[in-house]
């Protein structure tokens, strides 16, 4: 159902309205009246008039149709009044009251659950509870008890959407100081009904909005967020996010390396990357990106030219840009030579450019330097460091250069004395801090460069065998056999059940061998001494069999289904590939180099499923240690294409397993030299048990 009645209402009733303009029921009344909103109806049985308007004893007495009702009443009164509003045919409501699920107490949780049941039954759209309310600046509608948003504040194209009322006001003030004007300010509250992505979908279609700043604590509907974010990207609208906090890892994280690596933050990173969202690392970054977006048509990326009256400032800016993912390309000789003609020998001209104090003596030198610095095709943005007096003297030349430039000029003035409004009118962006400027330029430039990743398509060509009832996992042998059906190359093994069988099988298979205990109850056998490597003759195999079985027999609750023997492969590079189910976004692939790179360096990449071979190869090539796969120090190049095919097959298997699966991990996937393929040496498949079985297993 549309949110128009909530965000663009034509008539509003306030239940619990007050004559006191400092109370929750009085502030929105005052804001609406000062904004010139005509159809506002106060409801309070204790009054006949409030703030100069007739007051009605109950919602039934309001004489005209109502689009939106504001509930400025206690938590216990909310649901009965919502029932009366629904009976009256009112389509939307905003609940200010706290005392619901945010209390983490049984009574508050029960209240919110009852409220959710009400909205599902009636279809009425309810914002909150525990909600500060909203502001629509284009239509002069203020449905909030917050006082940071006032009638007369300018309307603009940026929307602010937050899950915290306090942060809503904080970011609004930050952005207003930067000159950003807003279309909407929305605080979601507890999201018992209307959730974050519902608002985002509305803003994606809102013609008055060209950018959205989002403060997120936790998303409730990952697929809906991705859909709304895709709509933003398709419309060319900026969507920038500050995500705070991370959920604790579940107890099952100890079962696999993948789960430990694919935590809450990784899932959000993967989702934001897939959706083409600009993510910022600090709250102020939201305001900075919104500010840059007002100049966005001239910013194509984050490759920067730097002009500075200080060599030190040029170095600081170069470091800040590089550390945040930007680039400072060296100028060609065709640019350096004319710069050198006007700059003393001690001044650098390759980029950054040290203009030196000579700038004050040359009337048109800065204008010429700007044009030269912006001329290379590989430059996206010009950053000019001109503090205080230098900036005052330079403004006429900067204005003239900006009027002719097709690329963005950004001034950094650490004295904070510049006239931001005057510079903005000339199309020049202004920052008073090196690091904030660099972070904003790099984040915005990356957003402009990077299109939203289109999700790969998957064609599943196999089926899982029947899963064993009541088991938390498949045995390694069963896991590898199942994955092989989907196209994952695996090391085939022989399972034995006695020492004599082990010795006889070893003689048939050949040496060296690997021996592993088979049990659904031990996920990581190495940690318990239940894997033996490089067994070179039958006696070693027999001894290893006896020792591992004895060890397993000493471990409580471990069932022994035998021991597997498989050839020990040599050469190649080990990687980890696993899929876990994120509670918000669903299946997510984690890929990383094996050994110390995974355990210590956390050199991993994450991506939401589906993932095809092309996407898997891009993830491998994105690893910091990819050189190990690419013939590092004369080693043979690894068969990356074959590994990507195996990883894509793993992803297909996860999608085919659906809700029956909890996690799949191949560790290691051994990537052999080019032409020899890749093979899954070990596999872990965890199953989703019914809730009762999970309790019993715990």
N, C-alpha and C positions, 0 to 999 in steps of 0.2 A: 504494500500500500504506500502511496506517495507520502512524503513528509512535508508537503506544501502547507498543510494546515498547521503544522508545528513551527515551521521556519519562515513561512510567509502568510501568517494569519491575517484575515480581514477584520476579525472581531475577537476580543479576549475577555474572559471573566477571571477574576482573582478571588478565589475562596480563601478567606482569612485576610482580606484586605485591611489595611490599617491607615489611620490618619497620621501616624508617626512616620515621618519620612526616613527614619534611620532603622526601622524594623524590617524584617524579611517580607512582611505583607505590605509595607508602605513604600519601599524602595522601587519596585517595578511599577507601581502605580504612579509615583512621581516621575520616573523616567519616561513612561509612555505619554503622560500628559505634557511634559516639557518637550517631547519630540513631536507633539501635535497629532498623536494617534487618537482618532475620534471614538471608535467603538470599543471602549474599555468599560467593563461593568464590575464594580466592586461588590463582593458578596460577604456579608457579615451580619448576623442577627442582632448584634449589639448596637448597630449604627443605622441611621437613616440617610446619612450623607458622609462621604469620605473624600477629602481633598477636592471639594467643590462639585463632586458628582453624586447623583442619587445612589444610595446603597441598597442592595436587595437582601432579604433575610435568608434566602436559599437559592440554589441554582435554578430551581423550577420557576422562580419568580422573575428571572431575567427575561425581558419582553422580546428580545430579538435572538435570531440564530447565533450560536457561538462556535467559532472554529477551534479555539484553544482555551483550555482552562489552566490557570496556574494554581497549584495547591500549596499555600503558605500556612499549613496546619501541621499538627503533630502526627507522628507515625501511625498511631492507633486510629486516627480519623481518616487516613488516606483511602483505604479500600472501600469503606462505606460511601464516601463521597464520590469515588470513581464509579461505583455502581450507579449512583444517581445521575452522574454526568453521562454515562453510557445510555441510560434510559432516556435521557433528554436528547440523545443523538449527537453529542459532541464527539468529534473524531479524534481529538488529540489532547494530551495533558502533559504538564511538566511538574514533577514532584520534587520540591525542595527538601523535604524532611530527611534527616538522617535517622539512624536507629534500625537499619535493615541489615543486609548481609555483611556490610563493612565492619560491623561490630564483632564478627566471628563468634557470636553467641547464639545459642539455639533459638531464642525468641526472635532476634533480628533476622536470622536465616529463614525461619518459618514465615515471617512477614513477607520477605522478598519472594519466596516460593509461591505464596498465595497471590502476590501481585503478578507474577509471571503466568500463573494459571488463569488469572482474570484476563490478561491481554490475549492469551491464546484463545480463550473462549469467545471473547467479544470482538477481537480484531481492532480494538481501540489502540492507538499508538501512544505509548507513555515513555517520556524521557525521565531518566533517573532510576530510582530515587537517589537521595544524597547528591543532588545536582544543583549547580549554581545558576543554570539557565543560559540563555543565548542572547545574541544581539545580531540584528540584520540591519546594517548601516544604509544599504541602498533604499530600503523601504521604511527606515526609521522605526523599527520595531525592537523594543528592549524588553525581553521576557526574562530578566535576571535580577537577583538581589545583589549582584556585584556592582561596585561603584567605579570600577576602572574604566568602564565603557559608558560614555556620556553622549547625549544628544548634542549634535554639533561636531562630533568627531568626523573627519572626512571619510567618505566612502571610497573604496578602492577595489582592486581585483584579487586580493589575498584573503584566504579563509584561514582561521585558526581553529583546530580541532584537538581537544585535549581530554585526557582521562583524569585530570586533577584540576579542581577549581583554582587553587592557588597558583599552579603553574600556568593556567590559562591567563590570569591577570599578569603574571610575571613576564611571559613571552610577549604579551600584547604591549606592555610598556617598553620592553626592549626594542621591539620592532617599530613602535611609534617614534622613539627617539631617533631611529634611523630613517624616518620619513616614510615608512611603509603604511599604507592605508588599507582598510579591510572591507571585505564584502560581508562576511559572517564571522562571528566568534561563537563557538559551540563547546560546551562542557558536557561530557556524556554521563557523568555520575556512575552509578552502579550497573547500568545497562541491563536492567531486568527485562526490558523489552527491546527498545531501539538500541542497537549496538553500534560500535564504532564504524563498521563497514557500511551500515545503512546510511549514516551521515555522509560518508565518503562517496558513496554512489550518487547521492543527491548533488553533492558539490561537483562531481565530474560532469553532470549534465547542466549545472547552473551557468547560464550565460554571463552572469556577473562575476564569476570566479575564474581566474586563470592560474592560481597557485594555491596550495594548501600546506600549512605548517602543522605537523602532527606530533603531539607528545603522547607516547604509548607506554603503558605499563604492562598490559597483557591483552592480546587479541583473543577473542572468543570464537571467531569464525575465520580461519585461515583462507579457505577457498573464496569466501565472499570478499575478503580484503584483496586477494590477488585479482579478482574480477574487477573490482572498483579501481584498483591501481592501473590495470590495463586500460580501463576507460580514460583515466587521466592521461596516460601516455599517448593513446590514440588521438586525444584532443590537443596534444602539445602542451598540456598543463604541467607545471612543476608540482611534484609531490615530494616533500622532504620530511624526514622522520627523525626524531630523537627518541630512541628506545632505552628505557631505564630498567635495571633489574634483570635478574635471571632466576628461573626456578631451580630448586635443588634437584640433583639427580636422583632418580628413583633407586630403590635398593637393587633392582636388576642390573644397574649400570656395571656392577662388579662382574657380571657374567661375561662381558665381552669388551674388547678394546674399542669397538665401534661405538657402543653406547656411551662409553666414557668420553669419547672425542666429540660425539654428535650431541652436545647439550643444547639447552634452550637458546643461547645466543647464536650458535651455529645455524640453527633452523631459521631464526629470524634473518640472519645474514643471507642465507640462501634464498629465502623468500623475497627479501628486498632486492637482491640482485636479479632474480628472475622477473620481478615486476618493473625494473627500471626505476627504482626509488632512490632518491638522493638521501643517504643516511649521514647524519652529522654526529660528532662525538661529544658535543657539548651543547647545553641549552641555548646559549647565545648564537650558535651556528644556525638555528632556525631563522632568527631575525636577519642574520647576515645573508643567507641564501635568498630570502624573500626580497631583501634590498637589491641584491645583484640581479634578480629576475626582472626588476624594473628596467634594467639595461640589457636584458638577455639577448636581444636580437643581434647584438654585435659581439657576443661571446660564443666562440665555436669550440673552445677547448681550454686546456690549461698550460699550453706552451707559452712561456712569458719572455718578453724583453724587459730589461730593467734599466732605467735611467736614474741616477742618484747623484746628489751633491756630496755624498760621503762614500768613500770606498768601503768602510766598515758596514754601512747600511746596505750597500749592494751585496756584500757577502752574507749578511744576516738574512736578507730576503731570498737569496739563492738557496741557502740552507733550508729555510722554512718551506719554500716551494718544493724543493726536492724531497724533503722528509714527508711531505703530505701527498706525494704522488704526482707533482707537477714536473715541468721540464724547463730548463733555461738553456736553449740551444745557442751555440756560438754563431756569431754573425759571419756571413761570407765576407771576403775581402772587399767586395763592391760596396759594402756598408761600412766596414772598418776604416777604409782609406779616407773617405770624406769626414768621418768623425775625428780621425787623428789630425786632420788639418786644423781643427779648431780646439783640440784638447791637448794640454801640455803632455810631455812624454811620460810623466809619472802617472797619468790617468789611464785606467784600463778602458779599452774600446771593444773588446771581443764579446761582451755580454756576461755579467752586467757592465754597464758603462758608467765610469766615474766622471761626471761632468765637471767636477772640481769647482772651486770658488770662482773660476773664470766665467761662470754662467752669468754673474751680475754685470759683466762688462760687455756682453754681446747681445745686441737688441733682438735679433731674429734667430739666434743660435738654437734655443730650445725648440722652436717651431720646426726648424730643419732637422734637429736630432730626433724629434718625435716621428716625423715622416720617414726618416731613414730606418729607425728601429722597427717600425711597423711594416716596412716594405717586404721582408722575406716571407715566402709562402708558408714557412713552417712556424710562424709566430701567430698566436691567437690573441694575445692580450699584452698591453703595455702597462707596466707598473712604474710609477714615477715617485721617487722619494724626494719631497720638497717640504721641509719643515718651516713653519712660521713665516718669517720675513721672505724667504726664498719663494714660498708659494704665493704670497701677496704680489710679488713682482712678476711672477710667471703666469698669472691667471689670463691676461689678454692673449698670450701666445698659446696657452693650452686651449682656450676657448676656440681660437681660430683653427688649431689643429684638429680638435674634436669635431668641428663642423664638417671637415673634409674627410675624416677617417672613416673607414668601413669596419674598423676593429675598435675594441673598447679600450679606453684610457682610464686607469685607476690610480688615484693619488693616495699616497700614504704620508700623513703628517703627524709624527709622534708628539708634536707640541700641542695637538688638538686645538689649533687656533683657526682652522679653515672654515669657510662658510659652506657647509654641506649643501644647503639649499641652492646657493648660487652656482656651485659646481654642477649639481644635479640638473639644473635648468639648462646647462650647457652640454649635458650628456656625459658628464665626467663623474665616476663613482669615487667615494671618499672613505678612507679608513684612517683611524688614528693609532693602529696597533699592527706591528709586523705580522705576528702569528695569526691573528684573526683574519687579516687580509689574505694570507697565504692559504689558510684552511678553507675560506669561502671560495676563493678562486679555483682551488683544486677540486673541491666537491662539486661546485657548479659546472666547471669545465668537464669533469668526468661524466656528469649527468647529461650534458649536451652531446658528448661523444658516444655514449653508450646507449644503444637502443635496448628496450626491454627484451630479455631473452625469450624467444618463442619456445614453448615447451616441446620437447621432442615427441614424436609419435612412436607408439609401440605396437607391434604385432606379435601377440603371444601365440606360439605354435605348439604348445605342449600343456600337459596337465600334471598336477601333483598326484602322487599315489594317495591312498586313504591314510589319513594321519592317525597314529596310535592314540586311542582314547586315554585321557588322563595323564599323558606323558608331557613333561615340560619341554622336551627337546627330542630331535631325532638323533640317532647314533651318527657318528661321523660317516660310517659306511653308507647308511641310508641317505644321509644328506648329500653326499657326493653323487650317488646314483640318481637321486631326484634332480639335482642341478644339471647333471650330464644330459638328461632328457630335454632340457631347455637350450642346450648347446654350449654349456660350460665345459671346457676340456678338464678332465680330472685325472689324478693318479689313481689307477685301479689297484685294488688290494685283494689279498686273500685273508679270510678270517679263520683263525684256528682256535681250538678249545682245549688243547693239551700240549705239554712240552714236546712230546713225540711228534704230534701233528705239526708243531711249529718248526721243528728241525727238518722234517720231511718236506714241508712246503718251501722252506728256505732253499733247499738244494734244487728244487724245481725252478724257482724264480730267479735265482742268481744273486750275487753280492756286488756292492754293499747294500744293506737293507735298513729300513726303518721299522721299528716295532712300536705299536700304540695300543693301549688298553681301549676296549670298546665298552662304553657305559653312557647311558643318557643322563647320568647324575654328576659327571665331571666335565665342566666346560673347558677349562684350561689345564690340560694334562701335564704340560711341562712343569708347572708350578708344584706338582705333586710327585714328580719323578716317574710319570706314567708314559713317557716317550723315551725310546732309546735310539740313538743315531749311529750310523756308520758301522753296523754289525757286519763283520767280515767273514764269519764262518758259522757252521751249524751250531757248534757248542756255545758260541756267544749268543746266538738267537735263543737257544734253549734256556740259558741262564737268565737272559733278559725276560723271557716269558715268566719264569718262576718268580723272579724278584718283583715284577710289576703286579702279578696276581696276588702275591703275599702282601704287598703294600696296599692294594685296593681292599683286600679282605680286612685290613686293620682300620679302614676308614668307615665310620658309621653311615649307614644308609646308602652305600654305593653298591649298585648292582653290577655284576660282571657278566658281560655277554660274549667275552672272548678277547682275543688279541688280533690286530691286523698286521700283516706284513706287506710292505710295498717297497718298490725300488727307491733307493736314495738318489735323487737327481743332483747333479753338480752343475756349476756355472749359472749364469743368469742373475737377475736382480729380483729380490722379494718385495712385493707390495701387499698392502691390505686393501680389501674392497668389501664394504659392508653396507647394508641398508637397515635403517631403524625407522620406527613409526613415531613421528613427532605428534603430540596430542593436538596441536593447532593446525599444522600444515600437511600432515600425512607422511607418506613414505619419503625418505631422504637418503641419498647416496653419500657415503663418505669414502674417499680414496686417499691413500697416503703411502709413502715409501716405508718399507718395513724396517725392523730393527730399531736402532737409536733414533732414526728420523721420525718414526711414529711415537715411540715411547717418551723421548726426551725433547725433541725439537718441535713436536706437534705440527709437522709439515704435512698438512692435510687440506683437502678441498671438499666442499659440500655442494650438493645440488639436489633440487626437488625432482622426484620422478614424475613422468617417465624420462629416461635418459637413453639415447641411442649411442651407437658406436662413435659418431662424430662428437657428441657431447662428452662422452667418456674420455676420448683422446684429448680434448681441450682441457679437461680437468688434470690429466696426467701432465700435460705440457705446462700447466700453471703451477706445478709444484716447485718449490725452491730448489729441491734436489733433483730436478729433471735431468741435469747433466749426467747423473749416474745411469740413466737410461739411454743417453745419447752419445755413448762412446767416450766417457770421461777418461782422460789420461791413457788413451790408446786401447781401452777395453772395447770389445765388440759392441756395436749398437744393439739395444734390446728390441724385440719385436713388439713395438708399441701398438701397432695396428691390431695385432692378434690379441693383446691384452685388452684393448678397447672393446673388441668384439665379445670377449669373455665377460667383461664388466656389464655390457649391454644385456647379455643373456641373463646375468644375475638379476638385473633390474626387471627384466621380463618375468623371471621366476617369482619375484616379490609381488608384482602386480597380479599374477595368476593365483597366488596363494591367498590374497585378500586378507580378510579378518582372521583367518585361521593362523596366520603367521604373526610373530612378534618381532623377529629380527633374523637376518641372515648375514653371515660373515664368512668370507674366504680369507684365511690368514695362515700361510701366505699364498698369494697367487704368484707363482714363479714365472717371470718373463725371461724367456730364453733368447739367444741371439737371433737376429733377423732371419726369417725363413724357418725357424724351428718352433715358433708359436709360443703359447703361454699355457700354463697348467695349474689347476687348483690342487695344492698339496694337502690342505686341510680345510674343512668346512664345518660351520656351526649353524644349525637351524633351530631357533627357539620358537615354541608354539604358544599360542594364546590359550590359556586354560580358562574354563568357567570360573567365576568369582569364588565359588565354594571350593573348587579344587585348588585355586591359588592360595586360599587361606590354609588348607590342609597341608599344602606343600611347604608353606612358610613355617 
